[in-house]
Amino acid sequence: MADSPFDDIKAMSFEAALRELESIVGKLESGQAPLAESIAIYERGEALKAHCEALLKQAEMRIEKITLRNGQPTGTEPLDPQ
């Protein structure tokens, strides 16, 4: 199986991926990149976006809400039970 050109993204932190994604958006919005480069960085941007979304989903699943009874903490429960 061939390695993906975006394999390095899997190891990125949310913050690093977001910074790179913002940089890509800036390049695309400026219109200064040639067409072939624009397509390549757009594809990388899509991979970065998917990675950020996955990391956010993981974080969301870990967040818990503190439950209170009579103003005192009694435990935790999922923030958004499904």
MOFENSUL-V192504 format. One record per residue. RES is the residue in one small letter. PSI is psi as a letter, one per 40 degrees, with the letter a starting at -180 (* if undefined). BURIAL is # if it has 9 or more other C-alpha atoms within 8 Angstrom, else .. Layout:
# MOFENSUL-V192504
((RES:PSI:BURIAL) (RES:PSI:BURIAL))
This chain:
# MOFENSUL-V192504
((m:h:.) (a:i:.) (d:i:.) (s:i:.) (p:e:.) (f:e:.) (d:d:.) (d:d:.) (i:d:#) (k:d:.) (a:e:.) (m:i:#) (s:i:.) (f:d:#) (e:d:.) (a:d:.) (a:d:#) (l:d:#) (r:d:.) (e:d:#) (l:d:#) (e:d:.) (s:d:.) (i:d:#) (v:d:#) (g:d:.) (k:d:#) (l:d:#) (e:d:.) (s:d:.) (g:e:.) (q:e:.) (a:h:#) (p:i:.) (l:d:.) (a:d:.) (e:d:.) (s:d:#) (i:d:.) (a:d:.) (i:d:#) (y:d:#) (e:d:.) (r:d:#) (g:d:#) (e:d:.) (a:d:#) (l:d:#) (k:d:#) (a:d:.) (h:d:#) (c:d:#) (e:d:.) (a:d:.) (l:d:#) (l:d:.) (k:d:.) (q:d:.) (a:d:.) (e:d:.) (m:d:.) (r:e:.) (i:h:.) (e:i:.) (k:h:.) (i:h:#) (t:i:#) (l:i:#) (r:h:.) (n:f:.) (g:e:.) (q:h:.) (p:h:.) (t:e:.) (g:a:.) (t:i:.) (e:i:.) (p:i:#) (l:d:.) (d:g:.) (p:i:.) (q:*:.))
